[in-house]
Amino acid sequence: MSLANIYSGVAAPDEWGIDFDNKKTRIAPEKLAEATQMLLDIKPYTSGTSEDDQVTKDLFTTNQLAFLVSGPWVDPIFEQAAKERGLKYDRVLVPGAQEGQYGGVKGFEFIAIAPKANAKIAWEFAAYVAEKKQMTRWAAALGRFNSNDAALADPQVSSHSLLAITNEASKHAIFNRPPFFVKPYPSDYWSVLLDGVADIVEGDETPQDGAKRIVDELNELVADE
């Protein structure tokens, strides 16, 4: 279970990331405490493996794991299991702390062309990848949202059931590392956050004490940048 998926189900988008103008984290300690408490509450029902591990996917596709939190890119694996082994599954949004709240994380993927010797052919490749035909094939195959309006309006995409729930999820998700294109995050930012949450989940600290310590340490990191 991703921390961001849980945290986004209890916090607002402006309570995540870094406030570079004021040199502090936007993470709210009380919301982080609530999120880590949720992780503690669900711990007895988890597999103990990462959502990205192949073993976790194997547990799910063999009906040994009831829920797997991931993105639409793993759906082809489940479709194959459905055809080969009769896997029956459905898709739901990650539930949040309150009714009507949902969790999720989102970001951007883009292609940049550097003004080097092969810039022309690189631009042609980027234009080919981003063209409607390719974006339509990508969205139709994976049910994954992209920023090509013409592709998303194509019937084979707009009728895709997975894309519909992905689109809905994007309305509730927080960005993975906001704000973009401002400054890089301090190198230790994520290790302080994730290691601190791990300490709470392992019982070394209470959610309240651990969340306060984590936020204090993150503020120190950001202030030093």
Secondary structure, 3 states (H helix, E strand, C coil): CCHHHHHCCCCCHHHCCEECCCCEECCCHHHHHHHHHHHHHHHHHCCCCCCCCHHHHHHHHCCCCCCCCCCHHHHHHHHHHHHHHCCCCCCCCEECCCCCCEECEECCCCCCCCCCCCHHHHHHHHHHHHCHHHHHHHHHHHCCCCCCHHHHHCHHHHCCHHHHHHHHHHHHCEECCCCCCCCCCCCCHHHHHHHHHHHHHCCCCCHHHHHHHHHHHHHHHHHCC
